[in-house]
């Protein structure tokens, strides 16, 4: 263990007894504080300063929520301490995955193979669903009793339950299919055919991940010229425009200007019936964010309730809503610094995969779903490992 990791353990050990301010706190907080302390230790075992800073900030927020609740048990707060704790534990689990991947001796292509296998299985299940054969339900029914449906599910969803999540899952993997090369010619022909199928599934199952993947293709081929990025961006823009104007999202787009006017005039965005699309969600969050300078800067707290039980369909606005500008700046700092590093390293697979994640996060919530969050953590771990190798070489 390196000195920096050792010192983080010793510092937490010294601080921990003094955080427990009263006997009531000390009796109720043993397991919670142990878990929070471990999140700091794992964060400092990673090399990225943005991740460390983000976790420390989240750690402080969680402690504040917990102590506030214990000090004022009769008062109902908009953020429960256990909600903030669950966010911190989710982040802790993600950091453990990142750390395990970063210290792994497996080559990148081994990770890519596993991701490809997972994507192909999801595609097989999705296509079978579309054809009316629920393969996964059939397999599960031999183990447990499952509720099966005979309705055609329409868009492909696989076992992820949502085409947006499936779109992100497949979209992030696309650079790994594009880079897949084998020795024998017939194998490469099969790989090309499989890559076409992956792209087709994405195009026929519209999602933010699909639009992000089109840009990601341009990023992947950008080493051959900047025109590839322009073509990818235009293809994504055309695709999004066609889908938005020909789907149920069209009504949400039409309602957005009036909702924005209501937000500016009355501080409230009216859903106007069932028009609770992404724009309405973001405007509703904005109306809470700008209620005070404190919520703008520090947010409403990890896991704060914005009005609905599901996430805001935008990880950046979600971060701003919960953790304020402080959290958002730390998040964007990681994004920008990572993209700059990957551009310098010329790793087009990780660069394009990371760009797809970042774009998808602007209209989706990949970090709130275990499957996509796990995939993101694997990508982050591979990037972390590459950064460590670069420091060793320098």
N, C-alpha and C positions, 0 to 999 in steps of 0.2 A: 504494500500500500504506500502510495506516495504521501509526502508530508502534507500537502494541501488537504487531502482527504482525511488524514489523521487529525489535523487541527480542527476541521469542521466537526468531527466527533467530540473532541475535547471541549470546544466552545459550547456546543449544544448541551453537553453534560453539565457545564458550569451554569448555563443560563436556566435550564429547565426547572430547578427547585424554586427559583425566584419568580417564575411565571405563575406558579400556584399561590395566589395571593391570600387565600383564606382556607380555612379547614373545609368548607363546603366545596370549594373548587378542587382542593387536593384529593378529596375522597371520590369525586365524580369524574376526574379527568385523567386517570392513570393511562388507560389504553389509548385514549385520544391523543394525548401529548406524546406518547411513545410513537404513534403512527406519524404525527406531524414532524417529530424530530427526524425520523427516518427519511422523510421526503427531502429535508434539507441536506442530509448526508449523501443521498443518492444524487441530488442535483449537483453538489460540489464534486462528485466523482466524474461528472461530465465536463468536457473542456469548453463548451460554449457559454460565454459570459451572458448571453441573452437568456438562455434557458435558466441559468442559475438565478439571475435577477428576477425573472418572472416567477419562479417558484418561491423565492424569498418573499416577494410581494404578496403572493397568494397565501403563503404561510402566515404572514402578519395579519391579513384580512381574516383568516380563519380563527386565529387566536382572539382577535377583536370581537368577532361574532360570538364566540363561545363565552368569553368573559362578560360581554354585555348581557347575554341571556341569563347567566348565573347571578349577575349583580342585580338584575331587574326581572325576576321570574314572573311577575304578574303582568308585565307589559308584553303585548303581542307585536313582534317586529315583522317586517316584510321579508326578512331572510332568516330562516331557521339555521342555527349553528350546524345541525346535522347535514343540511343541504350543502353548506360550504365545505364541510368535512368530506362529503361524497365527491365533490369536485376535486379536492386535493388528493384523495385516494385514487381517483381516476387518472390524475396527472402522475401520481407516484407509480402506478402500474405502467403507464406509458414510458416513463423514464427508465424503469427496469428493463423494458423491452429494448429501448434505444441502447442502453448500456450493454446488454447481452449481445446484441448484434454488433456493436462497435468493437467488442473485445473478441468476437468470434474469429476463428481461423478459416472459416469457409469462404470460398471465393464468391464474388458478387454474382457470378452466373448461376451458382447453386441456389441462391435466394431467388433469382429471377425464374429459375425452373419451377420452384415451388409455387411462386405467384402465378405463373402461366398455367400450371395444373389446376389451381383453385379457380382461375377464370374460366378455363375450358369446362370444368365441372358445372360452374354456374350457368354457362351458356347451354350446355346439354339439358340441364334441369329447366331453364327458361323456355327453350324451344319445345320441350315436351309439355310444359304447362300450356303454351300457346296452342298446341295441337290437341289439347284436352286430356293429356295423360299426365297425371300428377305423380311423377316418379318418386319424389322425395316423400310425399305422403304415403305412397305405397310401401316404400322401404321402412318408414317409421311404424306403419301399422302392424308390421310383424313383431314389433317390440312393445309398443304402447298403442292405446286406442287414440286415434286422431280424428278431428273433425274435418271431413273432406268436402270440397265444393265441386259441383259439376259445371259451374259457369266458366266461360272462357275469360281468362284474366286480362286479355287485351295486351297491354305493354308487357314486355319481359321484366320479371322481377326476381327470378331465381328463388333462393331461400332467404333473401335479404328483406323481403316484404315491401320494398319500395323501389320504383324504377330509378329514382334519383340516386339512391345509395348504390344500386347495381351499376348505374352509369358511371359513378365515381370509381367504383371498384374496377370496372373494366377499363375505363379511360386511363387511369394511372398505370395500368399494366401495358398499355399500347406501345410505349417506347421499347419495352422488353421484347415484344413480338417483332418490332421493326428491326431490332439489333440482332435477332436470333439467327445465327449462322451455324451450319454443320458441315461436315467434310464431304459427304456424298451428295451429288446433284439431286437425286430423287428426294432426299430429305429436305433440301432447301425448297424444292417445289411444293412439298407438303406444307412446309412452314409458311410459304407465301399464300397458299390457299387458306390456311388457318387464319392468317393475319387478315385476309379479305373478309372472312366470316366474322371475325371480331369487330372489324370496322362496320360491317353491315348491321350487326346486332346493335351497335351503338347508334347508328343512324336511324334505325327503325324503332328505337326506344328513346325518344327525346328526353334529355335531362341536362342540367348544367354541366355534368361530366362529359356529355357529348360535345358541347360547345367548347369546353376546355381542351378536350382531346384533339379537336381540329387545330387549335392554336398550338398545342403540344407537338403535333406532327411537323408544323412549320418550324418550331424551335429545334426539333431533332435534326432536321435537314438544314438548319441555318449555317452550319459549318461549310456548306457549299455555296452560300450566298444569302444576303439579307432578304432577297425576294421571297424565299420560302416562308419567312415569318409573315410577310405582307399577304401572301396567298392564303396562309392558314388563318390569319385574322379575318380576311374578307370572307372566306368560306364559312367561318364561325358566325360572322355577322349576318350573312345571308340566311344561314340555317336557323339562327335564333329568330330573325325577323319573320320568316315563313311560318315557323312553328307558333310564334306568339300571336300572329294574326289569324291563324286557322285553328286555334284551340280555345279552350275555356279561359285561357289567360288573357284573351283579347278584351273581355269585359273588365278584367282587373286593370288593364292598361288604360282603358277609356275612363274608368272611374278615378284613376290616380290624380289627375290635375285638380279635380274637385276636392278630393281628400286632402291634397297638399294645401289648397286654399283654406280649408277648414282648420288644418293644423296651424297655419300662420295666423289666421283670424281669431280662432277660439282656443288654440292650444290642444285641439283634439281632432283626430282623423276619424271621420265617420265611415264605418265599413260599407255603408250604403247597400244594405241587404246582405248578399253573400259575397261581396267583393273583398274578401279578406286575403288578398294575394300578398306577394312578397312586398310590394311597395307599401301596402297598408301596415304590414307587420313592422317594417323599418320605421315608418312615420310614427307608429304607436310607441316604439322604443325611444325614438327621438323626443317625443313629448315628455317622457319620463326623465331622460338624460338631462334635458335642459331646464329641469325644474329648479336647480340650484347650482352654484359654482362647485359645490362639493361633489354632486353626482356627475358633473362634467369631468372633473379632474380625477376623482377616486372611484366613481361608479356607485352602483346600488348594492354591491356585494356579490360574491360568488354564489351562483345559483338563484339569484333574485328573480322574482316572478314578474314577468312583463305583461301578463294578461291572458296567456294561453299556456297549456301544459307542454306544448312542443317548442323546440328551439326557434330562433328568429330567421332561419334560412339564410344566415350570413354570419360567418364566424367573426368577422371584423367588427360588425355592429354589436354582436353578442358580447364580444370582449369589452368593447367600449361601454356597453350598458352595465355589465357586471363589475368591471375593474377600472373603468374610467380611462382617461387619456394616458395615465401612467401605464396601465396594462396594455393598451393598444400600441403605444410607442415601443414597449418591450417586444410585443408580438411582431410588429412591423420591422423592428431592428433585426430580429432573427431572420425574417423573410428576405430582407434586402441583403444582409451580409452573406446569407447562404447562397443566394443567386449570384452575387458577385464572385464568391469563391468557386462555384461550379462553372461559371463562365471562364475563369482563369485556368481551372483544371481541365477544361475541354471534355468533361465527361457528359456527353450528350444524352445518355440514357437517364442518369440521375437528374440532370438539369431539366430536361423536358418533363420527366415524371413529377418533379417538384413544382414546376410551373403549372402543370395541370392541377395539382393539389391546391395551389394558391388561388387559381382562377375559380375552380369549383367551390372553394370556401367562400367566394363572394356571393353565391346564390344558393348555397346548400349548407349542410351542417355535418361534414365528414368527421369532425373531431368529437361529435356527440354520439356516434354509433360505433360500437365496439369493433365490428368487422373492418370498416374503413379506417378507424383510428389505429388499429393494429397494423394495417398496411402502411399508413403514414409513418408510424413509429419505426417500421422496418426500413423505410426509405431514409428517415432521419438518422437511424443507426448506421446505415451504410455511408451516409454523408459525414457523420461524426468520425467514423473510422478513417475515411479519406483525409479529413482534416488533421487527425492525429498523425497519420503517415507523412503528410506534408510538413508538419512541424519537426518530425524526426529527421527528414531529409534536409531541412534547412539548418 
